Structure formats: C-alpha cells, structure tokens
C-alpha cells in the first residue's frame, strides 16, 4: 500500500503519534518489546493484544489470501 494512501486513511496526526512512540521505544529507558508484558498478571499488561495478534497471524498463515480484498489491488 503506498504511503500516501496510508497517510490519507490515518491522518498526519496518527502518523506523528506512531513516530513519537517509535522514537521512545528506541531509548534506553524502554526495556520491553512492542507489547507490555507483566508475568505477575497484574492487569498492567497487554496479554489480550498479544493473543489477538497471534490469532490474526495464525489466520493469515492458514489462508494467506485472507488479507486481499477483491478489486482493491492490494
């Protein structure tokens, strides 16, 4: 998908937020991966997000054509 399409769909504000988060994740103060994980299960983590991403990944692995919309060219 061309970056212009992504920009038009998400807006410059959202792109700026994502870029800011990426810069923050590159600092030494950030010591985790892209998903917050708390092994104690305190509720201050994103286990649900991780699980959801795993479901999406598995669906694509089982049927790679799923992400393609007919007539969209993507």
Backbone bond lengths (Angstrom), bond angles and torsions (degrees), N, CA, C in turn:
res aa  C-N    CA-C-N  psi(-1)  N-CA   C-N-CA  omega(-1)  CA-C   N-CA-C  phi
1 X - - - 1.443 - - 1.535 107.97 -
2 X 1.309 118.17 127.45 1.466 120.89 -179.94 1.533 111.19 -63.11
3 X 1.323 116.32 145.81 1.468 121.07 -177.88 1.519 111.68 -59.38
4 X 1.341 117.91 -31.66 1.465 120.06 179.16 1.530 110.74 -63.17
5 X 1.312 117.19 -37.13 1.471 120.70 178.46 1.524 109.77 -67.58
6 X 1.324 116.87 -43.81 1.466 120.56 178.10 1.520 109.83 -60.93
7 X 1.327 116.93 -46.07 1.468 121.09 179.77 1.524 111.15 -60.30
8 X 1.324 116.68 -43.68 1.460 120.31 -179.11 1.524 112.07 -65.97
9 X 1.315 116.86 -34.18 1.466 120.42 -179.01 1.518 113.01 -80.18
10 X 1.313 117.15 -33.96 1.457 119.82 -175.40 1.516 113.22 -100.30
11 X 1.299 116.92 -27.97 1.461 120.27 -178.66 1.509 111.72 89.36
12 X 1.309 115.48 147.95 1.464 121.07 -178.74 1.529 112.02 -61.15
13 X 1.337 117.18 -32.69 1.467 120.50 -179.07 1.523 110.38 -60.63
14 X 1.336 116.86 -44.17 1.462 120.15 -179.28 1.523 111.43 -67.51
15 X 1.307 116.89 -38.36 1.460 120.40 178.24 1.527 109.76 -62.88
16 X 1.324 117.09 -41.69 1.471 121.07 178.65 1.529 110.82 -61.98
17 X 1.329 117.16 -39.50 1.469 121.05 178.97 1.523 110.34 -64.15
18 X 1.322 116.99 -46.68 1.471 120.88 -179.35 1.521 110.38 -63.41
19 X 1.328 117.23 -42.46 1.466 119.87 178.46 1.519 111.06 -62.31
20 X 1.320 117.00 -38.81 1.464 121.22 178.56 1.529 110.77 -64.16
21 X 1.323 116.55 -43.20 1.463 120.57 178.43 1.522 110.25 -62.73
22 X 1.330 117.15 -42.71 1.460 120.53 179.74 1.530 111.26 -61.65
23 X 1.343 116.92 -41.02 1.469 119.53 177.20 1.526 110.17 -62.69
24 X 1.327 117.04 -41.40 1.462 121.02 179.65 1.516 112.48 -63.95
25 X 1.333 116.39 -36.85 1.460 120.10 -179.51 1.528 111.77 -70.00
26 X 1.309 117.30 -19.70 1.464 120.95 -179.40 1.529 112.30 -84.59
27 X 1.329 117.88 -4.74 1.462 120.51 -178.62 1.526 110.58 -82.88
28 X 1.337 116.83 156.12 1.472 119.96 178.22 1.530 112.87 -63.99
29 X 1.330 117.75 -20.06 1.461 120.72 -178.41 1.524 112.41 -71.28
30 X 1.314 117.27 -19.82 1.463 121.53 -178.30 1.514 108.02 -95.44
31 X 1.342 116.46 114.69 1.461 118.86 -173.27 1.531 114.00 -114.40
32 X 1.334 117.71 16.00 1.457 119.51 179.26 1.518 109.87 -121.27
33 X 1.310 114.70 175.76 1.453 120.61 176.86 1.515 110.46 -79.32
34 X 1.322 116.23 -158.35 1.458 119.49 -175.34 1.517 113.28 -75.24
35 X 1.334 117.49 -13.21 1.460 122.01 178.76 1.520 108.31 -122.04
36 X 1.327 116.53 134.59 1.457 121.60 179.07 1.521 108.68 -71.50
37 X 1.307 115.78 128.55 1.466 120.89 -178.12 1.521 109.34 -126.67
38 X 1.313 115.97 127.84 1.466 121.76 176.11 1.519 108.29 -122.15
39 X 1.326 117.66 105.16 1.467 119.97 -176.84 1.528 113.25 -61.07
40 X 1.330 118.00 -20.43 1.461 121.20 179.02 1.522 111.87 -78.01
41 X 1.345 117.07 -12.78 1.460 120.45 179.57 1.512 113.49 68.02
42 X 1.311 116.96 37.12 1.464 121.27 -176.19 1.523 113.72 -72.47
43 X 1.312 117.50 -7.72 1.460 119.75 -175.88 1.518 111.79 93.15
44 X 1.320 116.91 -3.20 1.462 121.63 179.12 1.520 110.34 -97.34
45 X 1.306 116.53 35.79 1.455 120.44 -178.50 1.517 109.72 -137.44
46 X 1.309 114.93 179.80 1.458 120.95 -175.77 1.530 111.07 -120.99
47 X 1.327 115.86 47.23 1.463 119.99 179.54 1.526 110.61 -59.91
48 X 1.333 117.34 -39.19 1.463 121.11 179.30 1.517 112.19 -62.35
49 X 1.328 116.09 -40.89 1.468 120.80 178.11 1.519 109.75 -63.38
50 X 1.325 116.05 -44.77 1.460 120.63 179.08 1.528 110.51 -61.03
51 X 1.321 116.96 -43.64 1.458 120.90 178.82 1.526 110.98 -62.01
52 X 1.330 116.79 -45.04 1.463 121.40 179.55 1.530 110.96 -60.41
53 X 1.325 117.08 -44.49 1.463 120.68 178.42 1.525 110.67 -61.38
54 X 1.331 116.82 -37.07 1.456 120.44 177.02 1.526 111.92 -64.60
55 X 1.334 116.71 -39.26 1.463 120.40 177.52 1.525 111.10 -63.68
56 X 1.328 115.94 -42.99 1.468 120.59 179.15 1.527 109.74 -63.53
57 X 1.321 116.82 -46.28 1.462 120.79 179.49 1.522 110.68 -58.78
58 X 1.316 117.03 -45.96 1.461 120.90 -179.42 1.534 110.69 -61.95
59 X 1.331 116.95 -41.03 1.472 120.40 179.34 1.522 110.49 -62.00
60 X 1.334 117.22 -42.34 1.469 120.07 178.21 1.523 111.99 -67.21
61 X 1.321 116.58 -36.92 1.464 119.24 178.40 1.530 111.06 -66.10
62 X 1.329 116.66 -36.41 1.463 120.56 -179.89 1.523 112.27 -76.06
63 X 1.347 117.15 -31.67 1.461 121.51 -178.41 1.526 108.97 -144.27
64 X 1.346 117.86 82.17 1.468 121.33 -175.61 1.527 114.01 -57.68
65 X 1.314 119.14 -23.38 1.457 121.34 -179.68 1.509 113.99 -77.30
66 X 1.322 117.68 -4.28 1.454 122.19 -177.21 1.517 114.07 -59.40
67 X 1.303 117.66 -35.54 1.457 121.13 -176.13 1.508 114.21 -79.66
68 X 1.312 116.49 -4.40 1.464 120.52 -177.04 1.522 110.01 -94.50
69 X 1.339 115.69 124.58 1.462 120.01 177.13 1.505 108.96 -95.71
70 X 1.297 116.99 132.00 1.464 121.21 -178.98 1.523 110.28 -60.29
71 X 1.330 114.93 132.41 1.448 120.55 176.07 1.510 115.15 79.11
72 X 1.332 117.75 -2.71 1.464 119.28 -177.26 1.515 112.40 -88.30
73 X 1.328 116.85 -20.41 1.459 120.03 -178.46 1.502 112.69 77.21
74 X 1.337 118.21 7.49 1.451 121.34 179.19 1.498 111.67 -111.39
